[in-house]
Amino acid sequence: MMSCAYQHPDCMVGLILGTGTNACYMEQLSNVELWDGDTGPPKQVIISMEWDGFGDDGSLNDIATDFDDEIHRSEPSPGQERYEKMISGLYLGEIVRLILLKLVNKKLILSGPECDLLKTRGSFKTSYITEIEKDTSADLHQCSQILTDIGVSSSLEDRIVVKTVCKTVSQRSAKLVAAGIAAVVNHLNQPIVTVGVDESLYEKHPPIHDAVVNHLNQPIVTVGVDESLYEQSSLSV
C-alpha cells in the first residue's frame, strides 16, 4: 500500500495475493477503540486485517464445498485460515486436484490407467492452472502435456473438462477476492480508492486480475469505478 501510494496518493488499501493472502487499509482513529498512540493529524492508522482467517467463525460455510472442507481440515493450520484456503496460490491447485480426483473416481474423465500421482497431495500445482487456462490450441496441447507429466493419458474431451475445472476454481478465487476488496472499499466510503496489489498469484496468473476487475464493476462496489486507472499493480475503485 505504501509503495503504491507514491504513484497513487489515493491508495488506501493494500492487498497481498500470492501463496497466502492478507490486506490492510487506512482507518480513521475515531473508529479504532484500542488505539493509544499518536492522535495528531492525519488521525489515521494502517490496519492489518489478517483477512486470511475470515470465515473461521463459520461465516463462509454456506459457500464452502466438500473440497474446501477437506483442505480446511488438513495441514497447515487445520481449522484456520478458511478464506486464504479458498483463494490463494498455495491451495488452488489442490482444490483442482481434489475435483479431478472425484471425477476420476466417478469414471467421468480420464478413464485410462489409474494414476497414483493424482492421488498425491500437492501433485497438481497452481502454476498448472495458469498454463492450462492460457492454452488456446485446438487440441489443448499444453493441458495434455501437464496431464502426461503427472502420469495421466487424456482425450480432448478430458482436457476440455480439466480446463473448465481450472477456470472455475480460478474464477471463484477472483470473485471472493473482489468481494473482500468491495467490503473494504465500501467501508472507506471515498469517491475513489486505489488498491495496491502484489505477490505471485496476482502477477503470474493474469486471469485473476481481469476477473477481479470485472467483478468490481458489478453492484458489489457502491463507489465509482474508473477502468482507465487499472494496472497490474493497482486497482482504482
Secondary structure, DSSP 8 states (H G I E B T S, - for coil): -HHHHHH-TTEEEEEEESSSEEEEEEEEGGG-TT--S---TT-EEEEE--GGGTTTTTTTTTT--HHHHHHHHSSSSTT--HHHHHHSHHHHHHHHHHHHHHHHHTTSS--SS--SGGGSTT-S-HHHHHHHHH--STT-HHHHHHHHHTT----HHHHHHHHHHHHHHHHHHHHHHHHHHHHHHHHHT-S--EEEEESHHHHH-HHHHHHHHHHHTSTT--S---GGG-BTTEEE-
